[in-house]
Amino acid sequence: MKILVRFLVFVVGFVAIWMAMAQINWIEILHVQQASDKTEKELTRIIKESIERTEEIIKDSDVKYTIDSIVDKLAKENYLDAGKLTVMVVNNPQVNAFALPDDHIIIYSGLIKECGSAEALSGVIAHEMAHLELNHVMKKLVKEVGVSVLVSMTSSGGGQVIQEVTSTLTSSAYDRSLEAEADEYAVHYLLNADINPNPLADFFYQLALNEPEFASELGWLSTHPDSKERALEIIEQVKNKGDVYRPVISESSWNLLLEKVEIYSGQEL
């Protein structure tokens, strides 16, 4: 009889603990899902409008065509929907790029000039595409800003909150594990599209070398620490993968992109 009572107590206790844990986890998951489902589009709209008010968006057709060509190639070879992805190029000397929640990527002209090749730029775009595909953007915002703040932003649109969220996206690093995951996916995207990933590693390494001299302008470096280490990890990942790569765009298209970016920045070639 005592054994049966103890067994029943154990079962009841176990069920009670399991239900409590399940309830806590469900609430957490529900909050994240609600934030993702109900606020992504509104968050992106508000932040995008803020960027358009404060920055010059490059709307040149040649720039758009070239960037879209890279995105389309990456998407097609990785079975991603290029139609839902929007890329905006901002005339800003800072070396930076970041993703917004609702399938938007912002690229600064300074980053395009610093890349040095279409393949390196493709690597950056692939990295940001990975952040979107893996839902890293909302995970980051929920963790660093909070669900309640995000919901209040979409309902009231307070200027201070908008500034806080925008700053989080543009100048705050993802968790190390998320960055590593985005790097890994980016390399897979590039390899699937027959694009050489090594220029992305070169880009990381070059940013690390330039950090002391151009620290205030290297926004992408400040949000992506340990660039030398990550360059080596990319090289290791690519090792023994073969070297049959194809140009992502023509050399003339790349040169035209640089020319247009230089024109908008007001600098001579």
Salt bridges, closest charged atoms under 4 A:
GLU42 OE2 - ARG45 NH2 2.51
GLU49 OE2 - ARG45 NH1 2.96
ASP60 OD2 - LYS260 NZ 3.18
ASP62 OD2 - LYS260 NZ 2.51
ASP68 OD2 - LYS64 NZ 3.01
ASP102 OD2 - LYS41 NZ 3.62
ASP175 OD2 - LYS143 NZ 2.89
GLU179 OE1 - HIS127 NE2 3.00
GLU179 OE1 - HIS131 NE2 3.36
GLU179 OE2 - HIS224 NE2 3.61
GLU179 OE1 - ARG230 NH2 3.38
GLU181 OE1 - HIS136 NE2 2.88
ASP183 OD1 - HIS127 ND1 2.92
ASP183 OD2 - ARG230 NE 2.61
ASP194 OD2 - ARG246 NH1 2.54
ASP226 OD2 - ARG176 NH1 2.53
GLU229 OE2 - ARG176 NH2 3.09
GLU236 OE1 - LYS239 NZ 3.00
